[in-house]
Amino acid sequence: MKRQAPNIVLICVDQMRRDCVGAFGNPEIETPTLDTMKRQGCFFTRAYSAVPSCIPARAALLTGLSQEHHGRVGYRDGVRWNYAHTLPGEFAKAGYHTQCVGKMHVSPARNLLGFHNVVLNDGYMHHGRSYTESVFDNFCGCNDYLHWLKSNKGADADIIDDGMEVNSWVCRPFLMEEKYHHTNWTVSESIDFLRRRDPDKPFFLMTSFVAPHPPYTPPRYYFDLYQDRPLSDPLMGDWAQPDDPEQNGLIYNTDRGIVHPQALKRAKAAYYGSITHIDHQIARLLQAIFEYRQLNRTVFVFVSDHGEMLGDHHLFRKFLPYEGSSGVPLLFYDPGDVLGIRKNCSISALAELRDVMPTLLDIAGLPIPGELDGKSLLPLMRGETDRVRDFLHGEHTGAGGPEGLGNQFLVTERDKYIWFSRTGREQYFDLDRDPLELHDAIGDPGCQERIAQLRAQLAKTLSGREEGYSDGERLIPGREQTPCLRHILEV
């Protein structure tokens, strides 16, 4: 390993929308650190999570594979991870000192995936916590943050003491002093790695935050920061269906009806507050890397696993093909100018989480395994090409969300076609004219030729899939949905 090889820091957040970065044009949110990183780096304005929920998104990120090959086309816990090539594994084999701090969400929970060490906080996991199955003690053993919290605040302390649910819009300030918040803990442990690392090796550090995934419980300062501000109302397309029973659980609070406007406002304030809190803690991490004299030798990547609908179109959470759910921030920051990439640029080429692994290997000058489906984005950042793909195929089965919302979608640089695989319902958005997806143009006369082209392309893309979604020429609705393809279940 050459001593001049750059360090790599992969900063991953959970459930953050692409449009929640100030430098991307959001005038409501404060993200001074990310804004500075963007001014000295490249921001991908059309980056997506092809399977927008935690587990499949992280599979794409950590393997460089498409969902057809990593096998996770929906959300299912407890399916073992066993891949020939992983992002940390390739760096470790090349002589990097590798470390992950925070959320992994793999199975088993302590699967290193090639990291030399993992300091874990997956947050509250329904799959891992069950008093009836007597596995709670094991869960605590697999969550280093919870173990640390109990050591500092007493054996009765828990991450669910505030009563907030892990997939809810209900919010409140963090119960304890800010220094005990999991966002601070993630950065503290990342800084401690800088102390413990092998100084004769470059390092690959993944700093992986649980926030801004619900529960929305930022520290009091960050909660209050947005409480009294005039935040914009959720987007509302002409296609939104507040009374659609298939969306129960995404728009309804059990049987109480649509979320109250004040609850929506609090949720947005807490969500924004969680992101600003992360932003300030990233500044703390950058300062520590500077103090260890590694800042100008380090390339940073900031990305989210998927987005959050945040009340748009009467919807919450993820799983969905819309921009709020599938669109993710993707930012590369090179403070030492070791790569020769363009500065303060916004790149509109289609990018996906599977592209992160080959891009980082390319940045480090390491070989890219031929099995990877992702593409290196480095040529885009250097201005050597203007695209790496013509379209992106995304999907999510109904598992983890209402079955009727299981979907397949194609997105190009100009538009998006959506097909709901259970019901056969279609949508079409002209993203050039309608980037906020306010008008469903599926019935517009002038769009029918284009819709037919995308429908045919999706049928071709899905041809041969085990679910039977397509015969190669037409789409077949009503097929049984599965969150994992057979080859991943047989491992």
N, C-alpha and C positions, 0 to 999 in steps of 0.2 A: 504494500500500500504506500503510495507516494505521500509524503508529508503535506504537499500542497492541496490534497483533495479537500473539497469544501465540507464543512459540517452541514448537516441538514436538520432543520427543525420543522416538523409537521404539526401545525396547530389545528386541531379538529374540534369543532363545536357540534352540538346536537340540536337539530330542529331549528336552525336559523335560516330565515328567508334570505334570498339573494338581495332583495331591495332594502335590507336593514343595515346598510352601510352608508354613512353620510356622503362619502366621495362618489357613490353610485347615483347620487341625486336625491337622497331622502333628506328633506330639510328639517324633519322632526327629531331625528335621533342624533345623539352625540357619540361619535366614534373617532376621537382624535388620533388614536394610535393607528387604527386601520387606515384612516385617511392619509396619514403620513407615509405608511407603508405603500399605499397605492401611488402616491406622488413619486415614489422612488422605485416603483415596480410596475407590474402588469396585472390588470383585473379583467377576468373573463366575464363578459356581460351575458353570455348565453351558455352558462355551465349548468348541467343537469345531474340529478340522481335518477338513473334509469329505473330503479325499483325503490321508490321513495319511502322506505321505512328502515329502522335502525340496522337490523341484521343483514339484509341483502345489500344495503348501501355500503356497509363496512366490508362486506365480502368483495365488492368491486374495488373499493379503495385499497385493500390489503393484498389483493391477488392480481389486479390488472386484467381481470377476466370479465366478459359479458355475462349476463345472467344465464344464458343458455349453457355456459361452461362452468361457472361457479355453482350453478344449480339452485340458486335461491331466488324464486320468482314471487315471493310473498314473505310474510312474517311467520316464522315458527322457531320457538326456543328449543334447545336441547338436541339439536342435530349437530353432530361432531364436525369440527373443522379439520380437514386433512388435505392439504394442497401441496403439490410438488414445489411450487415457487410462491414465496410471500415477500412483501416489501421489506420487512425487517430481516427476513432470512437472507435475502440477497445482499443486503448491506453487511450483515454479520459475516457471511462467507467471504466478503471482500476485505475484511479486516476492520470494519467500523465497530465501535463500541455502541451497542444499541440499547435503548431504554424506552419503555412506555410508562407514562403516568396518567391515570384517570380511567376513562371508559374504553373498554375493549368490546364487550358484548359478544363473546365467542363461546364455544362449547368444546370441552369443559371450560369453566371460567378461568382456570389457571393455565390454559393452553398458551404457551409463550409465543407461538407462531414465528419463531426465529429471534425474538428479542432475548437479550441476555438476562433481562430482569423486567418485571412488571410490578408497579405499585398501583393497585387496582381500586377503582370506584366506578361501578356500573350503575350507581344510583339504586332506586327502589325497583326491584325486579319481581313481578308477580310469579314468574316461573321459579325463582330461587328461594322465595320466602313462603313457607307453609308450616304453621305450627302443627297442623293435623298430620303432616307427613314427617314430622320431627327432623326437618332439615334446616331450621332457623339457625342453629349453631354453625352449621356448615356455611350458610350464607354469610354470617358474620365473619367467618374465617376467610371467605373469598372476597370480602370488601374491606380493604385496608383503611379506607377513610372511616368507616363505621367503627372499626377496631380502635383507630386513633381517637375518634370522637368520644367513645366510651372511656378510654384511658384518661382523657382530659376533663370530661364533664360528668363522669360517673357511669356506673354500669347500667343505669336505667335510661340513659340518653339514647335516642333513636332518631333515624332520619325521617320518621313519619310522625314525630311528636306534634307537629303543627296541624295535623289532620288533613293536609292538602293531598289530593289524589294525583297519581303520576301521569294521567292523561286528561286532566281537567283544565278548564279555564279559570277555576276558582283560585284566588291568589291572596297573599298577605306578606308582610315583611318577614324576613328570617328571624327566628325566635331568639337566637343567641348573638353574642358579639360577632362583628364582621370577621375577625380572625379565625373563627371556627367554621366559616362557610366553606363548602366544598370547592368553590371556585378559587378561593385563596389557598386552600390546602393543595390543590392541583399545581399551582405555581410554586408554592413552597417546596413541594417534593421535586419539582422539575429543577429548581435552583439547587437543591441538595444533590441532585445527580451531577451538576457541574462541579461540585466539590469532590465527588467520588469517582469521576470518570478517569479513565486511563489517559494521561496527558500526551502519550505518544501515539494515540490513535485519533483519527477524526471520529466524530460521533453522529449518530442518528437518534434524535430525540423526538418522540411523539408525545405532545402535551395535549391531552384529550379531555375536554370539559363535558360535564353532564348538562350544564345549562347551555342555551335557554329552554331546553326541554322542560315541560311541566314536571313537578309543580313550580309555579311561578312564585318563588320566594327569595327575591334579591334582598340584600341588607337594607335596612331602613333608609339610609341615605339615598340609595339608588331607586328604591320604591317611590320615595317622596319627590325625586327629581322630575318625574313626569306626571305626578298626580294632578297638578293644577294647570297643566298645559292644555291648550285647545288642540288635541290630537284629532286627526282626520277620522271620519267614519269608515267602516269597512267598505271595500268595493262591492258593488252589487250589479251583476250582469242581468241582462234581460231574460236570461235562461234560469236564474236562481229559483229553486223550488223549496221554499221553507216548509211546505206541508208534505214533502215526499217521505213516505214511511221507510223507504230503503236507506235514508240518511239518518235514521234514528241512532243516536249516540254520537253523531258528528255535529248536529245542530241543536239537539234537544237535551235538556237537563231532565232525564227520565221523562215523567209525564207532566212537567210543569210548563212546557211551551218553549218558545224561542228565548234565547238568553237575553236578559234585561239589558238595555242600553248602558246603564251604569256599570254593570258587571263586565260588559265588553270594554268599556273605557278603562276599568281597573286592570283587566287582563292585558290590554295593550301597554299600559303604563308599566306594569310589572315585567312584561316581556322586553320592552325597550330598556328598562332598568337593568335587567339581567345581562343584556348585551353590552351596555355601557360599563357595567361592573367587569365583565370579561375583558373589554377593551383596556380598562385601566390596569388590570392584572397582567395583560400582555405587555404593557409598558414596563411593569415591574420585572418581567422575565427578560425583556430586551436590555434593561439596565444591568441586570446581573450578568448577562452574556457579554455586555460591553466591559464590565468590571473584570471579567475573566479574560479580557483581551481577545475575545473570539468573535465579536460582532462582524467585523469586516471579512471574516473567514467563513461566514455562515450564510446559507441560503434558507429563506423561510417560505413556507407555504401555509396559507390560511384557507380552510375549507369546512363546510358543514356536510353532514351525511344526508340531509334532506331538509325541507322547509316546514312551514306551519301555515295553515290557511288563515288563522287569526280572525275568524269571523267573516272573511270575504265570501260573498255569495251564500251566506248563511252556513258556512262550513268551518269546522275546526280540525286540527290535527293534520295528518299526512295521508299516505296511501294513494293520493289522487294525482291525476296527470296535469293539473292546473299549475300555473307558474308559482303560486304561493307555496305549493307543496313540493313540486319536483325541481324548481329552480334553486340553485345553491350558489353562495358566494365562493369564488375561487380566485385567490390572490397570491402572486409570487413576488417576493421582496428580496432584493439583492443589494444590501447596503454597501458591500465592498466592491461592487461591480466586477465580480469574478466571472460572470457569464457573458457579459457584453449584450445584455438584453435591453430592449427599449425601456425608457422611463416614463412614468405617468401616462401609460397607454391603456386604452380600453379595447379589448379584442372581442369582436362579435362572432368569431368562428365557433361552431358547436363543439363543446367539450363535455366530458362526462367523468365521473369518479374513477372509472377504470383507467383514465389517462394519467392519473397522478403517479402511479408506480413507474411506468416507463419514462415519464418525464423526469422524475427524481433520479432514476438510474442513469439517464442520459446526462443530467446535470453533473453527476458524480463521475462520469466517464466510465461507467460500468456496463457490462454487456446486458442487453435486454433479452430475456428468454423468448424464443420464437413462439411459444404457446400463447403469449399474452395477446389479448384483443385490443387493449388500449393503445393509444398513439402518443408518442412524445410531443408535447406542446412547445418544446424549446425552439424549433424552427419558426413557429408562429411568433414567439416572443422576440426573436431576432429579426423578424421581418422577412424571412426567407420563403415563406409560403403564406397563403391566405386562408387555408382550410385543411383539416385532416379528415373530414367526412362530409358527405352530402346530406345525410339525414341520421337521426338517432331514433332507435326503437326503445321504447320504455313500456313498463307494464307493472301491475300489481294484482295478485289474486285477491279475493275477498277475505282471505284469512287475515285476521287482525283488524278487520273493518267490516262493514256491512257487505254481505255476499253480492248483492246487486251492484255494488260499486267496483267489483273486479274489472280491471280495464287494461286495454292495450292502446298505445299511442305512438304516433310518428311525429317528430318535430323536425322542421328544417329551419334554415336561417330566415324564412319568411312566413311560415305558417305551421299549423298543428292540426292533426286529425286524431280524433279519439273514438274508440269503439269499446263499448261496455260488453264484455264477453258473455255475461250471463243473459242479458236482455236483448242485445243487439242494437241498443240505442247508440246513435252517433252524434258527434259534435265536430264543428270545424271553426277554427279561429284564424283570421288573417292577422298575424302578429305584426306585420309591417304597419298596418293601419290601426290595429287594435291590440297593442301590447298588454293591456290590462284585462283582456278577455271579457269585455263588457257585452259583446254581441256574438251570439252563436249564429254563424252564417251557414249552417248546414242546409237550410232550405232556400238560400239565396240563388236565384237563377244564374247569375253570372259566375257562381263558384262551382257549378256542378261538374264541369270538365276536370277541374283541379281536384275536387273531392274524389272523383272516380280514379284518378291517377294514384292518389295516396291510398285509397281503399285497396286497389290492386297491389300496390307495393307492400302494404301490410299483409295481405293474403300470401304473397310470395315469401315475405320474411318469416311468417309463421308456418309455412309449409313443412311438413315432416315433424312438427312438434308432437310430443306424446299426448298432449291434451286433446288433439284433434280440432284445434281452432280453425283450421283452414285445409282445403283440399288443393291448395296452390293457386286457385283462381278465384275462390269466393270465401268469405268469412262465415263460420258456422257457429252461431250463438248457442247457449244453453249447455255447453260441455261442462263436465265436472272440473272444478278448480282445485289445484293443489299448490301449497306454498313452496314445495321443494320437488325438483325433478328426481326421477328414480335413481339416477346415477349417484346423486349425493346421499340418498338414503341408504344406498347399498355399501357405502364406505365402511 
